Amino acid sequence: MPSPQLLEEYSQFFRLLSEPARLQLLCLLAQGPLDGASLIEATGFSQSHVSRQLGQLQRAGLVSCVREGVRMVYSADNDLVNELCALVQTRLRQRLEEQLKQLQTD
C-alpha cells in the first residue's frame, strides 16, 4: 500500500490531468513543439490562461520549454503523454465494449 504522502502525490497528479484545458494543451504538444502564440491560437484561450496551465504542466514535468529568440517553444514529454493517452483509450474502449455487450444481452 502506498504511503499517505505518495497517495497525495498521485492525487495531485490526477487533479492536474483532470483540467480539460491542460489536457488540450498536452494533446496539441504531443503532436510536436509549439510556441505560445500557436497554442493561444489553437485553443482560443487567453495568454494568461495558457501560461498558467503550461506552468502547472512544466512543474509536473509533463512539458518543457526552450527560448528561441523572443519565442518560448513548448514540448510535451511525448513518451509519458502517449502512454497515458493509450492507457485511457484502452480503458474507455473496454468500458464501451462491456456496455455494448450488456445492451445486446438485455
N, C-alpha and C positions, 0 to 999 in steps of 0.2 A: 504494500500500500504506500503510495507517495506521501511524503511529509506534508503537513499543513502549508508550509512555505512553497513547496513545489506545486501543490494544488492551486494556491493563489496565483502562481506564475502561469499555470495552464489557463486559469480563469481569465487573467488579463490578456493573454494571447488570443483566446477565443472572442473576448469582447472587442479586441482590436479588429478582428476579421468580421465582426457582426455589423459593421457600419457599411452600408451599400456604397457610399462614396469612395471609401478606401478600397473596397473590392473592385469597383470600376477602374480606379487608378491602377491597381495591381494587374487587372486583365489587360489594360492598354499597354502597360510596361512589359508584360510578359511577351508581347509581340515584338518588342525591341525598344531601345532607348528613345526617350522623347524629352524635349525641353519643356520648361514651364508653360510657355505660351501655347505650345501644341496641346498640352494637357488641358489647359483652360479652354481652348477652342473645341477640343474633342468632347469635353464633359459639359460645357456650359456653366461650370462653377466659377465663382469669383476667384480672383487671385489669392485672396487671404484664405479662402476655404481650401483651395488646392494646396497652398503652402502648409497650412495647419495639418491636413491629412498626410501629406508627404513627410512632414516632420515626425509624426507618430510612426509611420511605416519605417522611416530611417532608424529611429530609436529602437525599434523591434528587430532591426537587421534584415528587413524584407526588401528594402530599397536602398540604393546608394546613389550618390550624385558626384559629378565632376564638373568643374568650371571649364567652359570652352569660350574664351573671350569674355563677353558680357553675359553669356547664357549659362544657365545651370542645366545640365543634362542628367536626367534620372534614368535609372535602370533597375529592374527587379532582379532578385535572386531567382533566376529562371528555374533552376532545378527544384527549389523548395516550392515555389509558386505552382509549377506544373504538377509536382507530386500532390500537393494539397488539392488542386482542382481535380486531378484524376481520382483521388480518393472520394471526394464529394460526388463527382459524377457517377462513380461506380455505385456508391450507396444510394443515390437518388434513383438510378436505373433499377437496382434491386427492389427498392421500395415500390416503384411504379409497376414492375412486373408482378410483385406479390399482390398489389391492389387489383391488377387486371385479372389475375388468376381467381381472386376472390369474387370479382364481379361475374366471371364466367361460370362459376360454380353455384352462384345464387339463383 
